[in-house]
């Protein structure tokens, strides 16, 4: 399993990253599965009837996790991976697949440009001082204080992805990503409940308090929202404008794109829309 992938890649993701044919990759994964190194989450089996034939989803199994720990390849918790894979439901796996889609596309695009893709694990290894996680041992988990309508809220902020693109001249472009499946309300009357507006305010608070600089050593970064369609992109931008209009501090932090826009290109070359309505790309032209 590729160290920079999240928990539930498809065989096509793995084949693309290791640069082998799908047939050879499937054969190798089949052997690893029967040897107990990787698992096939059962929730995907009720997914296929509605989608037709689809690439198999794989996950790390207990034996594979032990091997990686012994070899020092990756820091893995002492948990029952088999049980976690069994408990993973269909919506969770679908979300993980969308995360893997983005990560693989970004990694392969970076390679085509001759740039280095740094994963969350590598970002953590670069971070100044001792890297401590805030929420459940998640490398990406942060805790931020948000003031809203006279009240203060302690909010856990957990991006779906964090990555950096190291450019040829030594500079880096830093990003966190939210993969939105269209199920979360844009706004809510009760701010204690999750919403897109609350996510936007949380990232703004983290930016203005320089939380990402202290945590990751990032002097600058962007927050990318990937969502279902252009209508929802517009709704998110309208919500952001109501919080921080164009030109206000932190308003240029956010970029938005639909899944169709990313499918037509890739994360690094696609057109992302900012709060001012202008289109931008993640890498310099």
The 8 nearest C-alpha neighbors of each residue, nearest first, counted from 0:
[[1, 2, 13, 59, 4, 37, 58, 3],
 [0, 2, 3, 4, 13, 16, 17, 5],
 [3, 1, 4, 0, 73, 72, 5, 120],
 [2, 4, 1, 118, 5, 120, 119, 102],
 [5, 3, 2, 1, 6, 99, 8, 102],
 [4, 6, 7, 99, 3, 8, 95, 98],
 [5, 7, 58, 8, 4, 59, 95, 57],
 [6, 8, 58, 57, 5, 95, 56, 96],
 [9, 7, 56, 57, 99, 12, 96, 6],
 [10, 8, 56, 12, 11, 55, 54, 57],
 [9, 11, 13, 12, 55, 54, 14, 56],
 [10, 12, 14, 9, 13, 15, 21, 54],
 [13, 11, 15, 9, 10, 14, 8, 16],
 [12, 14, 10, 16, 15, 11, 17, 9],
 [15, 13, 11, 19, 17, 16, 12, 21],
 [16, 14, 18, 12, 13, 17, 11, 19],
 [15, 17, 13, 18, 14, 12, 103, 107],
 [16, 18, 14, 19, 15, 13, 1, 24],
 [19, 17, 15, 16, 14, 20, 13, 21],
 [20, 18, 14, 17, 24, 21, 23, 15],
 [19, 21, 23, 22, 24, 14, 18, 15],
 [20, 22, 24, 23, 14, 25, 19, 11],
 [23, 21, 25, 20, 24, 26, 19, 27],
 [24, 22, 26, 20, 25, 21, 27, 19],
 [23, 25, 21, 27, 26, 22, 14, 28],
 [26, 24, 28, 22, 27, 23, 21, 29],
 [25, 27, 23, 29, 24, 28, 22, 30],
 [26, 28, 24, 30, 29, 25, 23, 31],
 [29, 27, 31, 25, 30, 26, 32, 24],
 [28, 30, 32, 26, 27, 31, 25, 33],
 [29, 31, 27, 33, 28, 32, 34, 26],
 [32, 30, 28, 34, 36, 29, 33, 37],
 [33, 31, 37, 29, 35, 34, 30, 38],
 [32, 34, 30, 35, 31, 29, 36, 37],
 [33, 35, 31, 32, 36, 30, 37, 62],
 [36, 34, 32, 33, 37, 62, 31, 60],
 [35, 37, 63, 62, 60, 31, 34, 32],
 [38, 36, 60, 59, 32, 58, 35, 31],
 [37, 39, 58, 60, 57, 32, 59, 40],
 [38, 40, 57, 56, 58, 41, 37, 55],
 [41, 39, 84, 42, 85, 38, 43, 57],
 [40, 42, 43, 44, 39, 85, 84, 45],
 [43, 41, 89, 44, 40, 88, 45, 87],
 [44, 42, 46, 41, 45, 40, 89, 47],
 [43, 45, 46, 42, 41, 47, 48, 40],
 [46, 44, 43, 47, 42, 48, 41, 49],
 [47, 45, 43, 44, 48, 49, 50, 42],
 [46, 48, 50, 51, 49, 45, 44, 52],
 [49, 47, 51, 50, 46, 45, 44, 52],
 [50, 48, 47, 51, 46, 45, 52, 44],
 [51, 49, 47, 48, 52, 46, 53, 45],
 [50, 52, 47, 48, 49, 53, 46, 54],
 [51, 53, 47, 50, 54, 48, 55, 49],
 [52, 54, 51, 55, 47, 50, 56, 9],
 [55, 53, 9, 10, 56, 11, 52, 12],
 [54, 56, 9, 10, 53, 57, 39, 43],
 [55, 57, 9, 8, 39, 7, 10, 54],
 [58, 56, 39, 7, 38, 8, 9, 55],
 [59, 57, 38, 7, 37, 6, 39, 60],
 [58, 60, 37, 38, 63, 64, 36, 61],
 [61, 59, 37, 38, 36, 63, 80, 62],
 [62, 60, 64, 80, 63, 81, 65, 79],
 [63, 61, 36, 65, 64, 60, 35, 66],
 [62, 64, 36, 66, 60, 65, 61, 59],
 [63, 65, 61, 67, 66, 62, 60, 68],
 [66, 64, 68, 62, 63, 67, 69, 61],
 [65, 67, 69, 63, 68, 64, 70, 62],
 [68, 66, 70, 72, 64, 69, 65, 71],
 [67, 69, 71, 65, 66, 70, 64, 73],
 [70, 68, 66, 67, 71, 65, 72, 64],
 [71, 69, 67, 72, 68, 66, 73, 65],
 [72, 70, 68, 69, 73, 67, 74, 66],
 [73, 71, 67, 70, 68, 74, 2, 69],
 [72, 74, 71, 67, 75, 68, 2, 70],
 [75, 73, 68, 76, 71, 72, 67, 120],
 [76, 74, 73, 68, 77, 64, 67, 78],
 [75, 77, 78, 74, 136, 64, 68, 79],
 [78, 76, 75, 79, 80, 65, 64, 61],
 [79, 77, 76, 80, 61, 75, 83, 82],
 [78, 80, 82, 81, 83, 61, 77, 60],
 [81, 79, 83, 61, 82, 60, 78, 84],
 [80, 82, 84, 79, 83, 60, 61, 85],
 [81, 83, 85, 84, 80, 79, 86, 87],
 [82, 84, 80, 86, 85, 81, 87, 79],
 [85, 83, 81, 87, 40, 82, 86, 80],
 [84, 86, 82, 83, 87, 40, 81, 41],
 [85, 87, 83, 84, 88, 82, 42, 40],
 [88, 86, 84, 85, 83, 91, 92, 42],
 [89, 87, 91, 42, 90, 86, 92, 85],
 [88, 90, 92, 42, 91, 93, 43, 87],
 [91, 89, 93, 92, 88, 94, 87, 95],
 [92, 90, 94, 89, 88, 93, 95, 87],
 [91, 93, 95, 89, 94, 90, 96, 88],
 [94, 92, 90, 96, 95, 91, 89, 97],
 [93, 95, 91, 97, 92, 96, 90, 98],
 [94, 96, 92, 98, 97, 93, 7, 99],
 [97, 95, 99, 93, 98, 94, 100, 92],
 [98, 96, 100, 94, 99, 95, 101, 93],
 [97, 99, 95, 101, 96, 100, 102, 94],
 [98, 100, 96, 102, 97, 101, 8, 103],
 [101, 99, 97, 98, 103, 102, 96, 104],
 [100, 102, 104, 98, 99, 103, 105, 97],
 [103, 101, 99, 105, 104, 100, 106, 98],
 [102, 104, 106, 105, 100, 101, 99, 107],
 [103, 105, 101, 107, 102, 106, 265, 108],
 [106, 104, 108, 102, 103, 107, 266, 101],
 [107, 105, 103, 109, 108, 104, 116, 102],
 [106, 108, 110, 104, 109, 105, 103, 111],
 [109, 107, 111, 105, 110, 106, 104, 112],
 [110, 108, 114, 112, 106, 111, 107, 116],
 [109, 111, 113, 107, 112, 108, 114, 106],
 [112, 110, 108, 109, 113, 107, 114, 106],
 [113, 111, 109, 110, 114, 108, 115, 107],
 [114, 112, 110, 111, 109, 115, 167, 166],
 [115, 113, 109, 166, 112, 110, 165, 167],
 [114, 116, 165, 164, 109, 117, 110, 113],
 [115, 117, 164, 106, 163, 109, 118, 165],
 [118, 116, 163, 162, 121, 164, 115, 122],
 [119, 117, 162, 121, 120, 3, 122, 116],
 [118, 120, 122, 161, 121, 162, 123, 117],
 [121, 119, 123, 118, 122, 124, 138, 3],
 [122, 120, 124, 118, 123, 119, 117, 125],
 [121, 123, 119, 125, 124, 120, 118, 126],
 [124, 122, 120, 126, 121, 125, 119, 130],
 [123, 125, 121, 122, 126, 120, 130, 127],
 [126, 124, 122, 123, 121, 127, 215, 216],
 [125, 127, 215, 123, 124, 216, 122, 128],
 [128, 126, 216, 125, 129, 215, 130, 214],
 [129, 127, 130, 126, 125, 214, 131, 213],
 [130, 128, 131, 127, 126, 124, 123, 214],
 [129, 131, 128, 123, 126, 132, 127, 214],
 [132, 130, 129, 133, 138, 136, 214, 123],
 [131, 133, 136, 138, 137, 134, 140, 130],
 [132, 134, 141, 140, 131, 142, 135, 136],
 [135, 133, 140, 136, 137, 132, 141, 155],
 [134, 136, 137, 133, 132, 140, 138, 139],
 [135, 137, 132, 134, 138, 133, 140, 131],
 [138, 136, 140, 139, 135, 134, 132, 133],
 [139, 137, 132, 140, 136, 119, 123, 120],
 [138, 140, 137, 157, 158, 141, 161, 119],
 [141, 139, 157, 137, 134, 138, 133, 156],
 [142, 140, 156, 133, 155, 157, 139, 143],
 [141, 143, 155, 154, 156, 133, 153, 140],
 [142, 144, 154, 153, 205, 145, 155, 141],
 [143, 145, 153, 152, 154, 151, 146, 204],
 [146, 144, 152, 151, 204, 201, 143, 147],
 [147, 145, 151, 150, 152, 149, 144, 148],
 [146, 148, 150, 149, 151, 145, 152, 190],
 [149, 147, 150, 146, 151, 190, 145, 152],
 [148, 150, 147, 146, 151, 152, 145, 190],
 [149, 151, 147, 146, 148, 152, 145, 190],
 [152, 150, 146, 145, 147, 144, 153, 149],
 [151, 153, 145, 144, 154, 146, 150, 191],
 [152, 154, 144, 143, 145, 142, 151, 155],
 [155, 153, 143, 142, 152, 156, 144, 145],
 [154, 156, 142, 141, 157, 143, 153, 140],
 [155, 157, 141, 142, 140, 154, 158, 143],
 [156, 158, 140, 139, 141, 155, 159, 137],
 [159, 157, 160, 177, 176, 175, 139, 156],
 [158, 160, 177, 176, 157, 178, 98, 161],
 [161, 159, 176, 158, 175, 162, 177, 98],
 [162, 160, 175, 119, 174, 176, 118, 158],
 [163, 161, 118, 174, 117, 119, 173, 175],
 [162, 164, 173, 117, 172, 116, 174, 165],
 [163, 165, 116, 172, 171, 115, 166, 117],
 [166, 164, 171, 115, 114, 170, 163, 169],
 [165, 167, 114, 170, 168, 169, 171, 164],
 [166, 168, 169, 114, 165, 113, 170, 115],
 [169, 167, 166, 170, 165, 171, 114, 113],
 [170, 168, 167, 166, 165, 171, 114, 164],
 [169, 171, 166, 168, 165, 172, 167, 164],
 [172, 170, 165, 164, 166, 173, 163, 169],
 [171, 173, 164, 163, 165, 220, 174, 170],
 [174, 172, 163, 220, 162, 171, 221, 164],
 [175, 173, 221, 220, 162, 161, 222, 163],
 [174, 176, 161, 222, 160, 158, 223, 162],
 [177, 175, 223, 160, 159, 222, 158, 224],
 [176, 178, 224, 159, 158, 179, 223, 225],
 [179, 177, 225, 224, 226, 176, 159, 180],
 [180, 178, 226, 181, 225, 177, 224, 227],
 [181, 179, 182, 226, 227, 178, 94, 183],
 [182, 180, 179, 183, 227, 226, 231, 184],
 [181, 183, 180, 184, 179, 185, 194, 227],
 [182, 184, 194, 181, 185, 195, 193, 180],
 [185, 183, 194, 186, 195, 182, 187, 193],
 [184, 186, 195, 194, 196, 183, 235, 187],
 [187, 185, 194, 184, 196, 195, 188, 197],
 [188, 186, 189, 190, 194, 184, 185, 192],
 [187, 189, 190, 186, 192, 191, 194, 184],
 [190, 188, 187, 191, 192, 186, 193, 194],
 [189, 191, 192, 188, 187, 197, 193, 194],
 [190, 192, 189, 193, 152, 197, 187, 154],
 [193, 191, 190, 189, 194, 187, 197, 188],
 [192, 194, 197, 191, 195, 190, 183, 198],
 [195, 193, 197, 184, 196, 186, 185, 183],
 [194, 196, 185, 198, 197, 199, 186, 184],
 [195, 197, 199, 194, 186, 198, 185, 200],
 [196, 198, 200, 194, 195, 199, 201, 193],
 [199, 197, 201, 195, 196, 200, 202, 194],
 [200, 198, 196, 202, 201, 197, 203, 195],
 [199, 201, 203, 197, 198, 202, 204, 196],
 [202, 200, 198, 204, 203, 199, 197, 145],
 [203, 201, 205, 199, 204, 200, 206, 198],
 [202, 204, 206, 200, 201, 205, 207, 199],
 [203, 205, 201, 207, 202, 206, 208, 145],
 [206, 204, 202, 210, 208, 203, 207, 209],
 [207, 205, 203, 209, 204, 208, 202, 210],
 [206, 208, 204, 209, 205, 203, 249, 210],
 [207, 209, 205, 210, 206, 204, 211, 203],
 [210, 208, 206, 212, 207, 211, 205, 213],
 [209, 211, 205, 213, 208, 212, 214, 206],
 [212, 210, 214, 213, 215, 209, 217, 206],
 [211, 213, 217, 216, 209, 210, 218, 214],
 [214, 212, 210, 211, 216, 215, 209, 217],
 [213, 215, 211, 212, 216, 210, 126, 127],
 [216, 214, 126, 217, 211, 212, 213, 123],
 [215, 217, 212, 213, 126, 214, 127, 218],
 [218, 216, 212, 219, 215, 211, 220, 173],
 [219, 217, 212, 216, 220, 211, 209, 215],
 [220, 218, 217, 173, 221, 212, 172, 211],
 [219, 221, 173, 174, 217, 172, 222, 218],
 [222, 220, 174, 252, 253, 223, 173, 175],
 [221, 223, 253, 175, 176, 174, 252, 254],
 [224, 222, 176, 254, 255, 253, 177, 175],
 [223, 225, 255, 177, 176, 178, 226, 254],
 [226, 224, 178, 256, 257, 179, 255, 177],
 [227, 225, 179, 257, 228, 258, 180, 224],
 [226, 228, 257, 258, 181, 180, 231, 179],
 [229, 227, 257, 230, 231, 226, 232, 258],
 [228, 230, 232, 231, 257, 233, 227, 256],
 [231, 229, 233, 232, 228, 234, 227, 235],
 [230, 232, 234, 233, 229, 228, 235, 227],
 [233, 231, 229, 235, 230, 234, 255, 236],
 [232, 234, 236, 230, 231, 235, 237, 229],
 [235, 233, 231, 237, 232, 236, 238, 230],
 [234, 236, 238, 232, 237, 233, 231, 239],
 [235, 237, 239, 233, 238, 234, 274, 240],
 [238, 236, 240, 234, 239, 235, 233, 241],
 [237, 239, 235, 241, 236, 240, 196, 234],
 [240, 238, 236, 242, 241, 237, 243, 235],
 [241, 239, 244, 237, 243, 242, 238, 236],
 [240, 242, 238, 239, 243, 237, 244, 236],
 [243, 241, 239, 240, 244, 238, 200, 196],
 [242, 244, 240, 250, 247, 239, 241, 245],
 [245, 243, 240, 247, 246, 241, 250, 242],
 [246, 244, 275, 247, 250, 274, 243, 240],
 [245, 247, 244, 250, 248, 251, 243, 249],
 [248, 246, 250, 245, 243, 244, 249, 251],
 [249, 247, 250, 246, 243, 251, 207, 245],
 [248, 250, 252, 251, 247, 203, 206, 207],
 [249, 251, 252, 243, 247, 248, 245, 246],
 [252, 250, 249, 253, 274, 273, 245, 246],
 [251, 253, 221, 249, 250, 222, 254, 220],
 [254, 252, 222, 251, 221, 223, 273, 250],
 [253, 255, 273, 223, 272, 271, 224, 222],
 [256, 254, 224, 272, 271, 223, 225, 232],
 [257, 255, 271, 225, 260, 272, 226, 224],
 [258, 256, 228, 226, 260, 259, 227, 225],
 [257, 259, 261, 260, 227, 226, 262, 225],
 [258, 260, 262, 257, 261, 263, 228, 227],
 [261, 259, 263, 257, 258, 262, 256, 269],
 [262, 260, 265, 258, 264, 263, 259, 269],
 [261, 263, 259, 264, 260, 258, 265, 269],
 [262, 264, 260, 261, 259, 265, 269, 258],
 [265, 263, 269, 261, 262, 268, 260, 266],
 [264, 266, 261, 269, 268, 267, 104, 262],
 [267, 265, 269, 105, 268, 261, 104, 264],
 [266, 268, 281, 265, 269, 282, 105, 280],
 [269, 267, 265, 280, 266, 264, 270, 281],
 [270, 268, 264, 266, 265, 261, 267, 280],
 [269, 271, 280, 279, 278, 272, 268, 260],
 [272, 270, 279, 256, 278, 255, 254, 280],
 [273, 271, 278, 255, 254, 277, 276, 279],
 [274, 272, 254, 276, 275, 277, 253, 278],
 [273, 275, 276, 236, 245, 251, 250, 240],
 [276, 274, 273, 245, 277, 272, 251, 244],
 [277, 275, 273, 274, 272, 278, 236, 233],
 [276, 278, 275, 272, 273, 279, 274, 271],
 [279, 277, 272, 271, 270, 273, 276, 280],
 [280, 278, 271, 270, 272, 277, 281, 273],
 [281, 279, 270, 282, 268, 271, 269, 267],
 [280, 282, 267, 268, 279, 283, 266, 269],
 [281, 283, 280, 267, 284, 268, 172, 164],
 [284, 282, 281, 280, 279, 268, 267, 166],
 [283, 282, 280, 281, 268, 279, 267, 112]]
